Amino acid sequence: MDTFKNIFEQYDWNNTLSSIFSKTENDVINALSKTKRDLEDFKALISPAAKPYLENMAQMSSCMTKKRFGNTIQMYAPMYLSNECQNICTYCGFSITNKIPRRTLTDKEILIEVDFLKSKGYDHILLVTGEANRTVGVNYIKNAIQLIQSKFANITIEVQPMNQEDYELLIHHGLYAVLVYQETYHRAEYKKHHPKGKKSNFYYRLETPDRLGRAGIHKIGLGALLGLEDWRADSFFTALHLQYLKKTYWKTKYSISFPRLRPHSGGLEPKVEMTDSDLVQLICAFRLLDEDVELSMSTRESGVFRENAVNLGITSISAESKTNPGGYVIEPQSLKQFEISDERSTEEVVQMLQRKGLAVVWKDWANNWQ
């Protein structure tokens, strides 16, 4: 059965990066002049040659987003269910090599955390766990979804990759979307950062969105951990992945996230620094490539950056996030997966968005798919 692997193996990382850096000012001008852009145009828009055109890109991206999504932005909240993990990941505080107290929430604790998020107004929730199949496998996730299904319009998960039949089961019980980040599309670097555990299987992770598409999931979220490798090449492969998925599983919706490497217990420094200007360029490039894709920004980014970026193409945003199990109410001081940057309350973020002229959406206006 054909999967993205067949497309991916037609590309070479170094050649791709060289192609991006070889783009000229004329390539950028040509890309900006089009109404529909391809992957070669995307290369030009993320290349160093596009830097002088960042203001133009920002204005075009903002206009395209408002035309497609209106002056709205959707709010969501992550809820960490467990920090149990069987993998070694060099960039993650939950890595099995980190000697930390492990915690998995009980049903009662899940409901306490949920009550807090509901009191803040959230109707979209992202359930997050480490990758520990014995502790937080399919049955645990299914139980959590069933426990809170009546309380949320949308339930999304960011957990270990699963088999197609597992996703079919969870969709049957109310799962709406799955986020699965490749971390990096550079195979050698991927292995370096994931030396042990099921996550070390590069291609099993790479083909996860295919299994999701075949299972009939409503939405798939893609992304790379920006900083593990060169962000330009990783972003190109993310765009390549997106276009393949949209063509193959055309009934499914898609989102892109832009997680930059953040401090954690272990302290991995980014291999390639991504500046704020670089991130703005990338956000705009994705919007100019695809007017329909949802673009999401988490509290990894600073309040100042988020305030300046929300009008450029972002369609969903989190606030007041906790990256530790029970972090909202149960155990606020437990070890976090990574440090967040924007620590403002939900109310403060909502006020900021409203000052920026955006209407905050708590419930998905199009969630009538079931």
PyMOL commands that set and color helices and strands:
alter all, ss='L'
color gray80, all
select helices_A, chain A and resi 4-8+13-21+25-33+39-46+48-69+107-119+133-136+138-151+164-172+187-193+198-200+202-206+208-215+231-248+276-289+303-309+346-355
alter helices_A, ss='H'
color red, helices_A
select strands_A, chain A and resi 72-82+124-129+154-158+177-179+219-222+253-257+294-297+316-318+359-361
alter strands_A, ss='S'
color yellow, strands_A
deselect
rebuild
show_as cartoon
